[in-house]
């Protein structure tokens, strides 16, 4: 019974969210064309005030009250850009990242407590499943790129990175939700963290001169290295986070665009045969994203980050 209660709460909250989104004056908009449909789904939106209708039930009114409270923050406290550059207003993708964070905390804090109490190992299938997944990330991603003690030190970061991306990817597959990793700002932020770790680990392990000695092959004359090889290697270092950014963004966006286009074909042709083909195609793409793409992209991003950061432990 204890295992069912959290699941029931999650499902109930999700259903209430859908009711709120579909309620009159909710967050949905009239879409006229396929371009508008794709753009509205793949672009971020600042949380704005939602009109409370007299016919709304008490639950919808409460949810709209929360929405309007966030909108009020956006219009007052968060209206000015931080340092005149960074827009700090709360958007739908920011909320999706908060949900992913809460999911991680809600799963792993109780999980850690149960593992700590079960000295001889837990008999819970739920605990064992997550333990096996954590062990898989440790053995397949972290250990091949880090040696000995560094493996244990690096594991928390890469586990956090993997599960955060994974939860964001799967949240975007739910109706009414949004894929935070389909935002260049989000994937770029994660990639910048990888770049900071590459430079930080390299300098911590090999000293301040790592930025030159750790990138230019040993034995190359200094003049040749500083004038030719070092600029090339530096550009290569900066390309790594760019590749991570675009790879995750493009892969998490492409499937959604194809599904939306398939669905719009039904409205455009209004034909039974086209409708059947569109639904089958949409379901196939959706299943592919659920079973492979969402998981695979979290694995690829984390693995490449581990490879890039691990390589900075050693000189070129």
Secondary structure, 3 states (H helix, E strand, C coil): CHHHHHHHHHHHHHHHHHHHHHCCCCCCCCCCCHHHHHHHHHCCCECCCCCCCCCCCHHHHHHHHHHHHHHHHHHCCCCCCECCCECCCCEHHHHHHHHHHHHHHHHHHHHHHHHHHCCCCCCCHHHHHHHHHHHHHHHHHHCCCCCHHHHHHHHHHHHHHHHHHHHHHHHCCCCCCCCHHHCHHHHHHHHHHHHHHHHHHHHHHHCCCHHHHCCCCCCCCHHHHHHHHHHHHHHHHHHHHHHHHHHHHHHHHHHHHHHHHHHHHHHHHCCHHHHHHHHHHHHHHHHHHHHHHHHHHHHHHHHHHHHHHHHCCCCC
